[in-house]
Structures are given as C-alpha cells and as structure tokens.
Amino acid sequence: MGQDNLTIEYDDLVSELKRKPQCSDKWLKLIHVAEGSEDIEKILHTYESFLLVYPSNAFAQVRHLDHLLRHNLFKEAEFFFRKSLTNSHSVDLWKRYIDYVRHISAPDQHHTIEEAYEYALAHIGQDRDSGFVWSEYISFLRNKGTVDERQALTTLCKIYYRAVRIPLRNVDSLWKELEDIALHLNDVDARNALARLSPAYMRARDVLKQLDNFMASLDPPQVSGVYIPPSPSFSASERGLIGKWKNYLKWEESNPLGLDGENIPTLHLRIRMAYKKAVTSMPYHTEIWFMAYDWFDNIGLKEEAMLMLTLGLKANPSSHLLTFTLAEAFELKKKYEDVHATYLGLLVNLREQLENCSCQASVEKESWKVAQQNPAGCSPSESARHRSSVDSHQVAEIAKRRTEYGLVWVMYMRFGLRAEGTQSLRSIFGKVRRDRWATWETYDASARMEYHHTGDKDVGSRIYEKGMTAFGHEVDYILRYLEFLLSINDPTNARVLFERALHNIAPEHTTPLWQCWSQYQYMYGDLEDSLKLGKRMAEHNLSGIIFCQIRFL
C-alpha cells in the first residue's frame, strides 16, 4: 500500500475513533497502520490517543515507551515515567524503568541502581510475575563486588528473606538459592533464620498454586501484542468471567498469606494491585469499579476511592451505580456543586442515547417504507409482521431507557431537597418540566416531596395536574394521582379525576383505577354510593373486584 493510501486510511480511522472511541477493532487497525508507517510522530500520537481512552493499558504503555527509548527520546521517556509509573501495575513497564536507570547511571553508581530496584519492588514486588526482577536484583548485588564476602552474602540473604515469602513464579528456585547460601555460610544464625522462614515459604508455595488457578482464566488475551478490553456483551461467558474476577478479588481480600501487624501495608499493596488489574481488564463492568471504591473507602484511602469512581465514570459515563455513589460521596463532603455536575453529566449522556435511539427508530421506519414500495423476497403480510416486531422492540427499548432517565431526575431532586431545601427541588423540577424525555415518575416524585416537606396539599395537587397534560393517558400516573388525593382526604377531586380517567382511557386498561376507587368507597363511602358503584362495576364485568373488596371488608 502506498504512503498516500496509508495516510488516508490512518486519517479515516482517527476520524472514526473520534466518533466511537471504544471501538477495539478500529484501534487495533490504527496501531497496525501507524506502526507500518514507521513515522515516529504518528506512532507516538497513536499510543498517546489510545492511552487517553485506556489510561492504564499496560501493553500500550510498554509499546509507547519502547518507541521513545528506541529513538533516544529520553526527555520524553522520563516524563512518561513520571506520569505513568506509580499508577501502573505492569511489571514490564517497571522493568524498563530499572533498565533505563541502569543505562543512564555511571558504573560506580550502585546506590542509584539499588534505589531503582527498591522503588520498583515497592510497587510490583508482590506480583507473581516479578520474580525475575527479584532475581535480577540479587544478581546485581552479587556482581557489584565487595571486599567482605560474608557481609555481601548477609545482605543478599535479606533480599531472599523478603522474596521467598511472596507467591512468585520462581519462589522455589529462590528458596533453593537461599539454602545454598546458608549452607555456604555454615552459620547457626543463617540455619535458624531458614527454619523460621520455612512456614512462610511453604505458605507462599501453596498460595501460588491457588493464584495460578485463578489467573489461568483471567490473564487477558493479546491481539497483535496489545490487549484492548472488548465492549460488554453481557453474554453468559462474560458474566462468568466477571464472577471469576469477583471471586479472585474476594480471595485476595481474604488475606491468603496471613499477613498481619506490620505486614498489613503489604496486604493492602496486593489487594490494590489486584483491583488495578481487574479494572484494567474489565473497565466496562461497573460492579468491579464499585468493589474497588468500596474497598479503598473501607480502609480509609478516601482519595484513591474517589479516583476509582472518577476513572470508572470516565470509562462508563452512563453508569447509574457509579454516578449515584460519586454524588453521595460529594454530598457527604458538602461539595454540592460537584453533586449537581455529576447528576447533570449523567443526564446529558442518557439524553443523548435517547435521542440517538429515537433517531435510529425513525430512520429504520423510513427505510421500511421505502422497501415496501419495492418489495422483494417476502410477502406483504410477512414484512408487516417483521416490521411490527421491530417496532415493538424499539418502543420497549426507548421506554426502558426513558424510565432509567427519569430515575436520575428523581434522585437528583431528592438530593436537591435533602441538601439545599425546597428552592433547589423546585429549580431542578423546573428543568424537568422543560425536558421532553421526562417521565411521569418525576412529576409524581416532585409532588410527593413538596407535600411531605411543606405540608402544602395544593402544591402537590397542582404538580399532578400539570403532569396530566403529558401523562393523562398513563394509567400508572393517574393511579398515583388518585392515591395521593385520597391520602390527603380530597375525595371530591379524586372522584373528578376517576371519572375523567374512565372517559379518556380505554376500558381494558382501567382495572387498577376501579380497584383503587372501589376500595376507598367500600371503606369510607356511604351504602348508597357503594351499591351504585358495585352496579357500575358489574356492568363493566368487574364483579371479581367487587368480590375481592367484600372479602377485604
């Protein structure tokens, strides 16, 4: 393919990914095209753009850094290390940091290199894949040279003592090396230390076996050297994978190594690392982010807990779970402006989805009309049945999304009333009234909040009446309105509403209204009115409801 064609393909892919930034296939293709161009600026820009969407993707971090180092862009590499290292769980990335320090350090700067190893192991030394880093560190200490061989071996033993307690892939070989050193020293203290360490080593071996069993199905697959989390499909296999991640995380939280006392920070490091791996591998499953938030919050790491929510929402901007949790966290800190921004952000995303869903339904409907003018392959009746099925699915999908959207408004209004009072509630409800996607539940919630907070029956009734303009055909809404009027002891307006509803709604949908009104009449009405109502219900074939009400009495 010519260079011009590569440029055109690259630009087209960039444009498509701006519209759909989480399309894994397009990203893989873009990376392939960028790498094939051998244009370092294009390659670096591709990985930088990729890491904006997948900020903790270890595979892309390593590839990006390799390009920087290969082209001697050391200043940029150091900036990348400062930006990415401390939040990364990638053993490979930390290993490149050590290699870089060794590369730029003078031969006699042993202390600097030791600090680099210690810094790296403090972050990824509990990872089972970090065993080769421990081995390399030990090898470095062996080879740096010292006058006192016994002192050098004693120093090495201290590193081994730390490593053999960890379920590393090479923990058995590290233990064998430590035994050889103890034998060489021929020292009582060394043999006693080995005996004291043996239970911890055996436990590390056992835990490694369990860890291997967990990770066998959790290690992410790679395509072209890069792992890109797929969009959620919610298939049975995917749900099974989420279950396995949850089991693994709970297992890490259960402290299988039995760490306690002064080793609690090590336990926290292991669990933190596990959660970082989980959210990197499964970023589009909000329950994992919530589990991470909950764990960080419970151990008092409030800032990291908030970061989990923030990053989780960046990956899942339409998540009710993460939005509500973040909003509550802000509310507890009395950061009310942030709460408003959080709710409004979710509403914007959900509204956009509703608009897109509605537009798609309209486009498909127009396409079907055009197809009907030139039918091919099926009879008109078959085509009509198919169209009806598609329409029903689209209507149900829009209704579902709209209900979820209305729930956010309700939660937002609850916050406004709870934290800032009636004025805030009314301000938010003012936005609801201007929103064409608002649901009847928002009017119902606003009316009841007003009544229970202020005791003003008229305000609640007026809100319900306003809602009748848009939702006068919704039986559920009218039922809630009717129940409200009866609860505030306003039977006159309740009767008017009931009769109006019977006039406006098809008889086959009015059964819940008859049930509500008849129960009230049989409980609190006079005998003459109850008998008249019973006769009307019998005329509408609702005698079953009458029987239920009599039994109730």
C-alpha positions in Angstrom: 0.0 0.0 0.0 1.4 3.4 -0.9 2.3 6.1 1.6 -0.6 8.3 0.5 -3.1 5.5 0.9 -1.7 4.7 4.4 -2.1 8.4 5.3 -5.7 8.4 4.1 -6.5 5.1 5.9 -4.9 6.5 9.1 -6.8 9.8 8.9 -10.1 7.9 8.3 -9.5 5.6 11.3 -8.7 8.6 13.5 -12.0 10.3 12.5 -14.0 7.1 13.1 -12.4 6.7 16.6 -13.3 10.3 17.5 -16.9 9.3 17.0 -16.6 5.8 18.6 -13.5 5.9 20.9 -14.1 2.5 22.4 -14.1 0.5 19.1 -11.4 -2.1 19.8 -11.2 -3.3 16.2 -10.5 0.2 14.9 -7.8 0.8 17.5 -6.0 -2.4 16.5 -6.1 -1.4 12.9 -4.9 2.2 13.7 -2.0 0.8 15.7 -1.1 -1.6 12.9 -1.2 1.3 10.3 0.8 3.6 12.5 3.4 1.0 13.2 3.6 0.2 9.5 4.2 3.8 8.5 7.4 3.9 10.6 6.5 7.6 11.3 7.6 8.1 14.9 5.3 11.1 15.4 2.3 9.2 14.0 3.2 6.2 16.2 3.6 8.2 19.4 0.4 10.2 18.7 -1.5 6.9 18.2 -0.4 5.5 21.5 -1.0 8.8 23.3 -4.5 8.9 21.9 -5.0 5.3 22.8 -3.9 5.8 26.4 -6.4 8.7 26.8 -9.1 6.1 26.3 -7.4 3.3 28.1 -5.1 5.1 30.6 -3.9 2.0 32.5 -3.4 -0.3 29.5 0.0 -1.9 30.3 0.6 -3.3 26.8 0.2 0.1 25.2 2.3 1.8 27.9 5.2 -0.5 27.2 4.9 -0.2 23.4 4.8 3.6 23.7 7.8 3.7 26.0 9.8 1.3 23.8 9.4 3.7 20.8 10.6 6.6 22.9 13.7 4.8 24.1 14.4 3.3 20.7 14.5 6.8 19.2 16.6 8.2 22.1 13.8 10.5 23.2 15.0 10.3 26.8 13.4 13.5 28.0 10.0 12.3 26.8 10.6 8.9 28.3 11.4 10.5 31.7 8.2 12.5 31.5 6.3 9.3 30.6 7.8 7.5 33.7 6.8 10.3 36.0 3.2 10.3 34.6 2.6 6.6 34.4 4.8 4.6 36.7 3.3 5.0 40.2 -0.2 4.2 38.9 0.9 1.2 36.8 0.8 -2.5 37.8 2.8 -3.6 34.8 5.9 -5.5 35.8 7.3 -5.0 32.2 6.9 -1.2 32.5 8.7 -1.1 35.8 11.4 -3.4 34.4 12.0 -0.8 31.7 12.3 1.9 34.3 15.1 -0.1 36.0 16.8 -0.7 32.7 16.7 3.0 31.9 18.2 3.9 35.3 21.0 1.4 34.8 21.5 2.7 31.3 22.0 6.4 32.3 23.9 5.6 35.6 27.6 5.6 35.8 29.2 2.2 36.5 30.0 3.2 40.1 26.5 4.5 40.9 25.4 1.3 42.6 23.3 3.1 45.2 21.2 4.8 42.5 20.5 1.5 40.8 19.7 -0.2 44.1 17.2 2.6 44.8 15.6 2.0 41.4 15.2 -1.7 42.2 13.7 -1.0 45.7 11.4 1.6 44.2 10.1 -0.8 41.6 9.7 -3.7 44.0 7.8 -1.5 46.5 5.2 -1.2 43.7 5.2 -4.5 41.9 7.3 -6.8 44.1 4.2 -8.7 45.2 3.2 -9.6 41.6 3.8 -13.3 40.9 5.4 -12.2 37.6 8.0 -10.0 39.3 10.2 -13.0 40.3 12.7 -12.3 37.5 13.1 -8.7 38.9 13.9 -10.1 42.3 16.4 -12.5 40.7 18.0 -9.7 38.7 18.3 -7.5 41.8 20.0 -10.3 43.6 22.3 -10.9 40.6 23.2 -7.2 40.5 24.1 -7.2 44.2 26.2 -10.4 43.7 28.2 -8.8 40.9 28.7 -5.3 42.2 31.8 -6.5 44.2 32.7 -6.1 47.8 35.7 -6.7 50.0 33.8 -8.6 52.7 32.2 -11.7 51.0 30.4 -12.7 54.2 28.8 -9.3 54.6 27.7 -9.4 50.9 26.0 -12.8 51.5 24.3 -11.5 54.6 23.0 -8.6 52.5 21.8 -11.0 49.8 20.0 -13.1 52.4 17.9 -10.1 53.5 16.7 -9.8 49.9 15.9 -13.5 49.7 14.1 -13.4 53.1 11.7 -10.9 51.5 11.3 -12.7 48.2 10.6 -16.2 49.4 7.5 -15.1 51.4 5.9 -14.0 48.2 4.0 -16.3 45.8 6.4 -15.6 42.9 6.6 -17.9 39.9 10.3 -18.7 40.8 9.8 -18.9 44.5 11.1 -22.5 44.6 14.4 -21.6 42.8 14.9 -18.6 45.1 14.4 -20.8 48.1 17.0 -23.3 46.8 19.5 -20.4 46.2 18.9 -19.2 49.8 19.5 -22.8 51.1 22.8 -22.9 49.2 23.9 -19.6 50.8 23.0 -20.8 54.3 25.0 -23.9 53.6 27.9 -21.9 52.3 27.9 -19.6 55.4 27.8 -22.7 57.7 26.3 -20.4 60.3 23.9 -21.2 63.1 22.0 -17.9 62.7 21.6 -18.5 59.0 20.2 -22.0 59.5 17.9 -20.7 62.3 16.6 -18.0 60.0 15.9 -20.5 57.3 13.9 -22.6 59.8 11.9 -19.6 60.8 11.2 -18.7 57.2 10.2 -22.2 56.1 6.5 -21.9 57.1 6.2 -18.6 55.2 7.8 -20.1 52.1 5.6 -23.1 52.2 2.5 -20.9 52.5 3.8 -18.8 49.6 4.1 -22.0 47.5 0.5 -23.0 48.4 -0.8 -19.6 47.6 1.0 -19.5 44.3 -0.9 -22.7 43.2 -4.2 -21.0 44.1 -3.2 -17.8 42.4 -2.2 -19.7 39.2 -5.7 -21.4 39.2 -7.4 -18.0 39.4 -5.2 -16.3 36.8 -5.4 -19.1 34.3 -8.8 -17.8 33.2 -8.2 -14.1 34.0 -4.9 -13.3 32.2 -6.1 -11.2 29.2 -5.6 -12.4 25.6 -3.4 -10.3 23.3 -4.0 -9.5 19.6 -1.0 -8.1 17.8 0.7 -7.6 21.1 -1.9 -5.3 22.5 -4.8 -6.1 24.8 -7.9 -4.0 24.2 -10.9 -4.6 26.5 -13.9 -5.6 24.4 -17.2 -3.7 24.8 -19.6 -5.5 27.2 -21.9 -8.1 25.6 -23.4 -9.4 28.9 -23.2 -12.9 27.5 -23.2 -15.9 29.7 -19.4 -16.4 29.2 -18.8 -12.7 30.0 -20.9 -12.9 33.2 -18.9 -16.0 34.1 -15.7 -14.1 33.7 -16.9 -11.2 35.9 -17.8 -13.8 38.5 -14.3 -15.2 38.3 -12.8 -11.7 38.8 -15.0 -11.1 41.8 -14.0 -14.5 43.3 -10.4 -13.6 42.8 -10.7 -10.2 44.4 -12.5 -11.6 47.4 -9.8 -14.2 47.7 -7.1 -11.5 47.8 -9.1 -9.6 50.4 -9.3 -12.7 52.5 -5.6 -12.5 53.1 -4.5 -15.9 52.0 -0.9 -15.2 53.0 -2.0 -14.5 56.6 -0.3 -11.0 56.6 -0.9 -9.1 59.8 0.6 -6.5 62.1 3.4 -4.6 60.4 2.7 -6.5 57.2 -0.8 -5.0 56.7 0.6 -2.4 54.2 1.9 -5.4 52.1 -1.6 -6.9 52.2 -3.1 -3.6 51.0 -0.5 -3.4 48.3 -1.5 -6.9 47.0 -5.2 -6.0 47.0 -4.6 -2.6 45.4 -2.6 -4.3 42.7 -5.4 -6.9 42.2 -8.1 -4.2 41.8 -5.9 -2.2 39.3 -5.6 -5.4 37.2 -9.3 -6.0 37.4 -10.4 -2.5 36.3 -7.8 -2.5 33.5 -9.0 -5.9 32.1 -12.8 -5.2 32.7 -13.2 -1.4 32.5 -16.8 -1.6 31.2 -18.2 -3.5 34.1 -19.2 -1.0 36.8 -19.5 -3.5 39.6 -15.7 -4.0 39.6 -15.1 -0.3 39.9 -17.6 -0.1 42.7 -15.9 -3.0 44.5 -12.6 -1.2 44.2 -14.2 2.1 45.5 -15.8 0.2 48.4 -12.5 -1.5 49.4 -10.4 1.7 49.3 -13.1 3.6 51.2 -13.4 1.0 53.9 -9.6 1.0 54.6 -9.6 4.8 54.8 -8.0 5.6 51.5 -10.6 8.2 50.6 -8.7 9.9 47.7 -8.0 6.6 46.0 -11.6 5.6 46.5 -12.8 8.8 44.8 -10.3 8.2 42.0 -11.8 4.7 41.3 -15.2 6.4 40.9 -13.9 9.1 38.7 -12.0 6.7 36.4 -14.9 4.3 36.4 -17.3 7.0 35.3 -14.8 8.1 32.6 -15.0 4.6 31.2 -18.8 4.2 31.9 -20.3 7.7 31.6 -23.8 6.3 31.6 -23.5 4.3 34.8 -26.2 4.9 37.4 -24.3 2.9 40.1 -21.1 5.0 39.8 -22.9 8.3 39.4 -25.1 7.8 42.4 -22.2 6.6 44.5 -20.0 9.5 43.5 -22.8 12.0 44.0 -23.3 10.7 47.6 -19.6 10.9 48.3 -19.6 14.5 47.2 -22.7 15.2 49.2 -21.1 13.8 52.4 -18.3 16.3 51.8 -20.8 19.1 51.2 -19.4 19.6 47.7 -22.8 20.4 46.3 -21.6 22.0 43.1 -19.9 18.7 42.3 -23.1 16.8 43.0 -25.0 19.0 40.6 -22.3 18.5 37.9 -22.3 14.7 38.5 -26.1 14.3 38.0 -26.2 16.7 35.1 -23.3 14.8 33.4 -25.2 11.5 33.6 -28.4 13.2 32.3 -26.6 14.6 29.3 -25.3 11.1 28.4 -28.6 9.4 28.9 -30.4 12.1 26.9 -28.0 11.7 24.0 -28.6 8.0 24.0 -32.4 8.5 24.0 -32.1 10.9 21.1 -29.9 8.5 19.1 -32.2 5.6 19.8 -35.2 7.7 18.7 -33.5 8.9 15.5 -32.4 5.3 14.7 -36.0 4.1 15.0 -37.2 6.9 12.7 -34.5 6.1 10.1 -35.4 2.4 10.2 -39.1 3.2 9.8 -38.4 5.4 6.8 -36.2 2.7 5.3 -39.0 0.2 5.7 -41.5 2.4 4.0 -39.1 2.7 1.0 -38.6 -1.0 0.9 -42.3 -1.6 0.9 -42.5 0.4 -2.4 -40.1 -2.2 -3.9 -40.9 -5.4 -2.1 -38.6 -8.4 -2.7 -38.2 -11.8 -1.1 -41.2 -11.9 1.2 -45.0 -11.3 1.2 -46.5 -8.1 2.4 -48.0 -9.8 5.4 -44.6 -11.3 6.4 -43.0 -7.9 6.0 -45.7 -6.3 8.1 -45.2 -8.9 10.9 -41.5 -8.3 10.9 -42.0 -4.5 11.0 -44.4 -4.9 13.9 -41.8 -7.0 15.8 -39.1 -4.4 15.2 -41.3 -1.6 16.2 -42.3 -3.3 19.4 -38.7 -3.9 20.3 -37.7 -0.3 19.6 -40.7 1.0 21.6 -39.7 -1.2 24.6 -36.1 -0.1 24.3 -36.9 3.6 24.3 -39.4 3.1 27.2 -36.7 1.3 29.2 -34.1 4.0 28.6 -36.6 6.7 29.4 -37.6 5.1 32.7 -33.9 4.9 33.7 -33.5 8.5 32.6 -36.5 9.5 34.8 -34.9 7.8 37.8 -31.9 10.0 37.6 -34.1 13.1 37.7 -35.9 11.7 40.8 -32.6 11.0 42.5 -31.3 14.5 41.6 -34.5 16.1 43.0 -34.1 14.1 46.2 -30.6 15.4 46.6 -31.7 19.0 46.0 -34.4 18.8 48.6 -32.3 16.9 51.1 -29.2 19.1 50.9 -30.4 22.5 49.8 -34.2 22.6 50.5 -37.4 23.3 48.7 -35.9 26.0 46.4 -33.4 23.6 45.0 -36.1 21.0 44.4 -38.2 23.5 42.5 -35.2 24.6 40.4 -34.4 21.1 39.4 -38.1 20.3 38.7 -38.2 23.4 36.5 -35.6 21.7 34.3 -37.7 18.5 34.4 -40.7 20.3 33.0 -38.7 21.6 30.1 -37.4 18.1 29.3 -39.3 16.2 26.6 -37.9 12.9 27.8 -39.1 13.4 31.4 -41.2 10.6 32.8 -44.4 10.6 34.9 -42.4 9.4 37.8 -40.6 12.7 38.0 -43.9 14.6 38.5 -45.1 12.0 41.0 -41.9 12.3 43.0 -41.9 16.1 42.9 -45.5 16.4 44.1 -45.0 14.0 47.0 -41.7 15.6 48.0 -43.4 19.0 48.1 -46.3 17.7 50.2 -44.2 15.8 52.7 -41.7 18.6 53.1 -44.0 21.6 53.2 -47.4 20.0 54.1 -49.0 22.0 51.3 -51.6 19.9 49.7 -52.4 22.4 46.9 -48.8 22.5 45.6 -48.7 18.7 45.3 -52.1 18.7 43.5 -51.1 21.4 41.1 -47.9 19.4 40.1 -50.0 16.3 39.5 -52.4 18.3 37.4 -49.6 19.8 35.4 -48.4 16.3 34.6 -51.9 15.4 33.3 -51.1 17.3 30.1 -48.3 14.9 29.2 -49.3 11.8 31.1 -53.1 11.9 31.2 -53.1 8.6 29.2 -50.7 6.8 31.6 -52.8 4.6 34.0 -49.9 4.3 36.4 -49.6 8.0 36.7 -53.4 8.6 37.2 -53.4 5.8 39.8 -50.6 7.6 41.8 -52.5 10.9 41.5 -55.7 9.2 42.6 -54.0 7.6 45.6 -52.4 11.0 46.5 -55.8 12.8 46.5 -57.3 10.1 48.6 -54.4 10.2 51.1 -54.9 13.9 51.7 -58.6 13.3 52.1 -59.8 15.1 49.0 -62.5 12.7 47.7 -64.2 15.4 45.6 -61.3 15.9 43.3 -60.5 12.2 43.5 -63.9 11.4 42.1 -63.5 14.0 39.3 -60.1 12.5 38.4 -61.5 9.0 38.4 -64.4 9.9 36.1 -62.2 11.8 33.8 -59.8 8.9 33.5 -62.7 6.5 32.7 -63.6 8.8 29.8 -60.1 9.2 28.4 -58.6 5.7 28.8 -59.7 2.5 27.1 -61.8 0.4 29.4 -59.5 -2.6 29.2 -56.7 -0.6 30.9 -58.8 0.9 33.8 -59.0 -2.0 36.1 -56.3 -0.6 38.6 -58.3 2.6 38.8 -61.6 0.7 39.6 -59.7 -1.3 42.3 -58.4 1.8 44.0 -61.6 3.8 43.9 -63.9 0.9 44.9 -61.6 0.1 47.9 -61.9 3.7 49.1 -65.7 3.7 48.6 -66.3 0.4 50.4 -64.1 1.5 53.3 -65.3 5.1 53.7 -68.2 5.8 51.4 -71.9 5.5 52.3 -74.0 2.5 51.4 -75.9 4.1 48.6 -72.8 5.2 46.7 -71.2 1.8 47.3 -74.2 0.0 45.8 -74.2 2.3 42.8 -70.5 1.7 42.2 -71.0 -2.1 42.5 -73.7 -1.9 39.9 -71.4 0.1 37.5 -68.6 -2.4 38.0 -70.9 -5.3 37.3 -71.9 -3.6 34.1 -68.2 -3.5 33.2 -67.6 -7.1 34.0 -65.6 -6.2 37.1 -67.5 -8.3 39.6 -64.3 -10.1 40.6 -63.0 -6.8 42.0 -66.2 -6.5 44.0 -65.7 -9.9 45.4 -62.2 -9.0 46.4 -63.3 -5.8 48.1 -66.0 -7.6 50.1 -63.5 -10.2 51.2 -61.2 -7.4 52.3 -64.0 -5.9 54.3 
